[in-house]
Amino acid sequence: MANTQHRDGNVLSRPAFLGGLRSPNARSTLRYGFLIVVWGVVWPLSKIALASCPPVLFAGLRVMIGGIVLLPWAIRGLDRESVGVNLILALLNVFFFYGLQNIALQYEPAGLISILVYIQPVVTAVLARLWLKEWLTPVKLVGIILGFLGVAFISAGQLDVREVGGLAVAAGLAAGFSWGLGTVVYKKFRRHPRPVHDVGIQFAVGGVLLLGLGSVTEHWGTVHWSGVFVADLLCVGLLGTALAWIIWSGLVQAGEASRVAAWSFLVPVLATVLSVWWMGEPLTTGLVAGGVSVMVGLYLINGVKRVAGGR
């Protein structure tokens, strides 16, 4: 059995498409794959849910579901470090990230906003070099530039369509920056990470803030509590938010922040395909070019072995 597992780890766990991507092990590869699929599906599901609920209230509801489920773990072993760091992350990773992305989603296609938000790997790579002193090779830098170009290809022609379009694009980019900053803050300042505990605190606090803001700026009476909406909300809240963020936090602490973040470049590609397929959103040349660009950027950031001290 051990030999079979060893062969699986070296052969079957690296199919041709992922052969160049340097995952720590087969288990991590499966976790990355889970995140890519779940977060890719969550984007069009969130777009559908926003037809039944205002954006800030929906953000608060999806996060609070996770906060309630994880509350028993969140209140265990509280100390100054966990409280301080996770309060900051409740603002960056929850309040600003989910609030801004859902506002953007209400006005623009899910495929477009998903790729704007997923400028996060680019932000993470730059901040990780500055704060965490992670290696940044010329090839990796080219990958980052291609990531920026991918965002530019996809957002070209969207900024000036109408005023609200420009605001929505700005909100999507700001959400991605907030998430990237939160990723590096967690890696740098959380010395004794406990992903379930940490995510529980962030979601409980962030959920209260988002629901409070939504209660003031939006109206609960506009929420349409249909069976489809409730099922959508539970799927997004439990799988796409609570479980996915626990896995994400563990991966960030286990590896280089920039390399882990680079995997998420695949999410907007999948989200765009699903948005076109499920929701009939337009498949433009810019979306295709941007998708290709972020894929190549991902390979360069996370796939090409760097040369250090010879071959």
C-alpha positions as CSV (number, residue, x, y, z in Angstrom):
1,M,0.0,0.0,0.0
2,A,2.9,2.3,0.9
3,N,4.5,1.7,-2.5
4,T,1.2,2.3,-4.3
5,Q,0.7,5.5,-2.5
6,H,4.3,6.6,-3.3
7,R,3.8,5.9,-7.0
8,D,0.4,7.7,-6.9
9,G,2.1,10.7,-5.3
10,N,4.7,11.0,-8.0
11,V,2.8,10.0,-11.1
12,L,-1.0,10.1,-10.8
13,S,-1.1,13.2,-8.6
14,R,0.6,15.2,-11.4
15,P,-1.5,15.0,-14.6
16,A,-0.2,16.8,-17.7
17,F,-2.1,20.1,-17.0
18,L,-0.7,20.3,-13.5
19,G,2.7,18.8,-14.1
20,G,4.5,22.1,-13.9
21,L,2.7,23.3,-10.8
22,R,4.7,22.8,-7.7
23,S,2.2,21.7,-5.0
24,P,3.8,20.6,-1.7
25,N,2.1,17.1,-2.0
26,A,-0.9,15.3,-3.4
27,R,-3.1,16.3,-0.4
28,S,-2.3,19.9,-1.0
29,T,-3.1,19.5,-4.7
30,L,-6.5,18.1,-3.8
31,R,-7.1,21.1,-1.5
32,Y,-6.2,23.5,-4.2
33,G,-8.5,21.7,-6.6
34,F,-11.3,21.8,-4.2
35,L,-10.9,25.6,-3.7
36,I,-10.7,26.3,-7.4
37,V,-13.9,24.3,-8.1
38,V,-15.9,25.6,-5.1
39,W,-14.9,29.2,-5.5
40,G,-15.4,29.1,-9.3
41,V,-19.0,27.8,-8.7
42,V,-19.7,30.3,-5.9
43,W,-19.3,33.3,-8.2
44,P,-22.3,32.6,-10.5
45,L,-24.3,31.3,-7.5
46,S,-23.7,34.5,-5.7
47,K,-24.8,36.5,-8.7
48,I,-28.0,34.5,-8.8
49,A,-28.6,35.0,-5.0
50,L,-28.2,38.8,-5.4
51,A,-31.4,38.8,-7.4
52,S,-33.2,37.9,-4.2
53,C,-31.1,39.9,-1.6
54,P,-29.3,43.2,-1.4
55,P,-25.5,42.9,-1.7
56,V,-24.4,43.9,1.8
57,L,-27.1,41.8,3.6
58,F,-26.2,38.8,1.4
59,A,-22.5,39.3,2.3
60,G,-23.4,39.4,6.0
61,L,-25.7,36.4,5.8
62,R,-23.2,34.1,4.0
63,V,-20.4,35.0,6.4
64,M,-22.6,34.8,9.5
65,I,-23.6,31.3,8.6
66,G,-20.0,30.3,8.8
67,G,-19.5,32.3,11.9
68,I,-22.3,30.6,13.7
69,V,-21.2,27.1,12.7
70,L,-17.6,27.8,13.7
71,L,-18.4,29.8,16.9
72,P,-17.6,26.9,19.3
73,W,-14.1,26.7,17.9
74,A,-13.7,30.5,17.7
75,I,-14.2,31.1,21.5
76,R,-11.7,28.4,22.5
77,G,-8.2,29.5,23.5
78,L,-8.7,33.2,22.9
79,D,-5.5,35.2,23.5
80,R,-4.2,38.6,22.7
81,E,-2.5,37.6,19.4
82,S,-5.5,35.6,18.1
83,V,-7.9,38.4,19.0
84,G,-5.8,41.2,17.6
85,V,-4.8,39.7,14.3
86,N,-8.2,38.2,13.6
87,L,-10.0,41.5,14.3
88,I,-7.8,43.1,11.7
89,L,-8.5,40.2,9.3
90,A,-12.3,40.5,10.0
91,L,-12.1,43.9,8.4
92,L,-9.7,43.0,5.5
93,N,-10.9,39.5,4.6
94,V,-14.6,39.8,5.5
95,F,-16.0,43.3,5.9
96,F,-14.2,45.0,3.0
97,F,-13.6,41.9,0.8
98,Y,-17.1,40.5,0.8
99,G,-18.9,43.8,1.1
100,L,-17.1,45.4,-1.9
101,Q,-17.3,42.3,-4.1
102,N,-21.0,41.8,-3.5
103,I,-21.7,45.5,-4.3
104,A,-19.7,45.0,-7.5
105,L,-21.5,41.8,-8.4
106,Q,-24.8,43.5,-8.2
107,Y,-24.0,45.8,-11.2
108,E,-21.5,43.8,-13.4
109,P,-21.2,40.3,-14.8
110,A,-19.9,37.7,-12.3
111,G,-17.1,36.7,-14.7
112,L,-15.7,40.2,-14.9
113,I,-15.9,40.9,-11.2
114,S,-14.4,37.6,-10.3
115,I,-11.3,38.3,-12.4
116,L,-11.0,41.9,-10.9
117,V,-11.2,40.5,-7.4
118,Y,-8.6,37.9,-8.3
119,I,-6.0,40.5,-8.8
120,Q,-5.4,39.3,-5.2
121,P,-2.5,37.0,-6.2
122,V,-0.7,39.9,-7.8
123,V,-1.1,42.0,-4.7
124,T,0.0,39.1,-2.5
125,A,3.1,38.5,-4.5
126,V,4.2,42.1,-4.3
127,L,3.5,42.4,-0.6
128,A,5.0,39.0,0.2
129,R,8.3,40.2,-1.4
130,L,8.2,43.4,0.6
131,W,7.1,42.1,4.0
132,L,7.9,38.4,4.0
133,K,11.0,38.5,1.8
134,E,9.7,35.8,-0.4
135,W,11.7,35.1,-3.6
136,L,10.8,37.1,-6.6
137,T,12.6,35.9,-9.8
138,P,12.4,37.6,-13.2
139,V,10.2,34.8,-14.5
140,K,7.8,35.2,-11.5
141,L,7.8,39.0,-12.1
142,V,6.7,38.3,-15.7
143,G,4.0,36.1,-14.4
144,I,2.8,39.0,-12.2
145,I,2.8,41.4,-15.2
146,L,0.8,38.9,-17.2
147,G,-1.7,38.8,-14.3
148,F,-2.1,42.5,-14.5
149,L,-2.5,42.3,-18.3
150,G,-5.2,39.7,-17.9
151,V,-7.2,42.0,-15.7
152,A,-6.6,44.8,-18.2
153,F,-7.8,42.7,-21.1
154,I,-11.0,41.7,-19.3
155,S,-11.8,45.1,-17.9
156,A,-11.0,47.0,-21.1
157,G,-14.1,48.7,-22.4
158,Q,-16.0,48.2,-19.1
159,L,-14.7,51.3,-17.2
160,D,-16.4,53.9,-19.4
161,V,-19.6,52.1,-20.3
162,R,-21.5,54.0,-17.6
163,E,-20.7,55.6,-14.3
164,V,-21.9,52.7,-12.1
165,G,-19.7,50.4,-14.2
166,G,-16.6,52.3,-13.2
167,L,-17.6,52.2,-9.6
168,A,-18.3,48.5,-9.7
169,V,-14.9,47.8,-11.3
170,A,-13.2,49.9,-8.6
171,A,-15.1,48.0,-5.9
172,G,-13.9,44.7,-7.4
173,L,-10.3,45.8,-7.5
174,A,-10.5,47.2,-3.9
175,A,-11.9,43.9,-2.7
176,G,-9.0,42.0,-4.3
177,F,-6.5,44.4,-2.8
178,S,-8.1,43.9,0.7
179,W,-7.9,40.1,0.4
180,G,-4.3,40.2,-0.8
181,L,-3.3,42.5,2.1
182,G,-5.2,40.2,4.5
183,T,-3.4,37.1,3.2
184,V,0.1,38.6,3.9
185,V,-1.0,40.0,7.3
186,Y,-2.1,36.5,8.3
187,K,1.1,34.9,7.1
188,K,3.3,37.5,8.8
189,F,1.6,38.2,12.1
190,R,-0.3,35.0,13.0
191,R,2.5,33.2,14.8
192,H,0.4,30.3,16.1
193,P,-2.3,29.8,13.5
194,R,-5.4,27.7,14.1
195,P,-7.4,28.0,10.8
196,V,-10.8,26.9,12.3
197,H,-10.4,29.1,15.3
198,D,-9.1,32.1,13.2
199,V,-11.8,31.9,10.5
200,G,-14.5,31.5,13.2
201,I,-13.5,34.8,14.8
202,Q,-13.2,36.6,11.5
203,F,-16.6,35.5,10.3
204,A,-18.4,36.1,13.6
205,V,-17.1,39.7,13.8
206,G,-17.2,40.4,10.1
207,G,-20.7,39.0,9.8
208,V,-22.0,41.3,12.6
209,L,-20.4,44.3,10.9
210,L,-21.8,43.5,7.5
211,L,-25.3,42.7,8.8
212,G,-25.2,45.9,10.9
213,L,-24.2,48.0,7.8
214,G,-26.7,46.2,5.6
215,S,-29.5,46.8,8.1
216,V,-28.8,50.6,8.0
217,T,-28.2,51.0,4.3
218,E,-30.6,48.3,2.9
219,H,-34.0,46.9,3.7
220,W,-34.7,43.4,5.0
221,G,-38.1,43.5,3.4
222,T,-36.5,43.2,0.0
223,V,-35.1,39.8,0.7
224,H,-37.0,37.1,-1.1
225,W,-36.8,34.0,1.1
226,S,-37.5,31.4,-1.6
227,G,-36.4,27.8,-1.4
228,V,-33.9,28.4,-4.2
229,F,-32.4,31.4,-2.4
230,V,-32.1,29.6,0.9
231,A,-30.4,26.6,-0.7
232,D,-28.1,28.9,-2.6
233,L,-27.2,30.8,0.6
234,L,-26.5,27.6,2.5
235,C,-24.2,26.3,-0.3
236,V,-22.3,29.5,-0.6
237,G,-22.1,30.1,3.2
238,L,-21.1,26.6,4.3
239,L,-19.0,25.3,1.4
240,G,-17.8,28.4,-0.5
241,T,-17.2,30.5,2.6
242,A,-16.6,28.6,5.9
243,L,-15.0,25.3,4.7
244,A,-13.1,27.0,1.8
245,W,-11.6,29.7,4.0
246,I,-10.4,27.1,6.6
247,I,-8.6,25.2,3.8
248,W,-7.3,28.5,2.4
249,S,-5.9,29.6,5.7
250,G,-4.1,26.3,6.3
251,L,-2.5,26.4,2.8
252,V,-1.3,30.0,3.3
253,Q,0.4,29.1,6.5
254,A,1.9,25.9,5.1
255,G,3.5,27.4,2.0
256,E,4.7,30.6,0.4
257,A,1.9,33.1,0.4
258,S,2.6,34.3,-3.2
259,R,2.6,30.7,-4.6
260,V,-0.5,29.7,-2.7
261,A,-2.3,32.8,-3.9
262,A,-1.3,32.3,-7.5
263,W,-3.4,29.1,-7.6
264,S,-6.5,31.2,-7.2
265,F,-5.8,32.7,-10.7
266,L,-7.7,29.7,-11.9
267,V,-10.9,30.6,-10.1
268,P,-11.9,33.5,-12.3
269,V,-11.3,31.5,-15.4
270,L,-13.7,28.8,-14.2
271,A,-16.1,31.4,-12.9
272,T,-16.2,33.1,-16.3
273,V,-16.9,29.8,-18.1
274,L,-19.7,29.0,-15.7
275,S,-21.2,32.5,-15.9
276,V,-21.3,32.2,-19.7
277,W,-22.7,28.7,-19.6
278,W,-25.3,29.1,-16.8
279,M,-26.3,32.7,-17.0
280,G,-25.8,33.6,-20.7
281,E,-23.2,36.3,-20.0
282,P,-21.3,37.4,-23.1
283,L,-18.0,35.7,-24.0
284,T,-15.9,38.5,-25.4
285,T,-12.5,38.6,-26.9
286,G,-11.2,40.4,-23.9
287,L,-12.4,37.7,-21.5
288,V,-10.7,35.0,-23.6
289,A,-7.5,36.9,-23.9
290,G,-7.5,37.8,-20.2
291,G,-8.2,34.2,-19.3
292,V,-5.2,33.0,-21.4
293,S,-3.0,35.7,-19.8
294,V,-3.8,34.7,-16.2
295,M,-3.3,31.1,-17.0
296,V,0.2,31.7,-18.4
297,G,0.9,34.1,-15.5
298,L,-0.1,31.3,-13.1
299,Y,2.3,28.9,-14.7
300,L,5.2,31.3,-14.5
301,I,4.5,32.4,-10.9
302,N,3.9,28.9,-9.5
303,G,5.2,26.4,-12.0
304,V,8.7,27.2,-13.3
305,K,11.5,26.0,-11.0
306,R,13.9,28.8,-10.0
307,V,17.6,28.3,-10.4
308,A,19.5,28.8,-7.2
309,G,23.2,28.0,-7.0
310,G,23.3,26.0,-10.2
311,R,21.1,23.3,-11.8
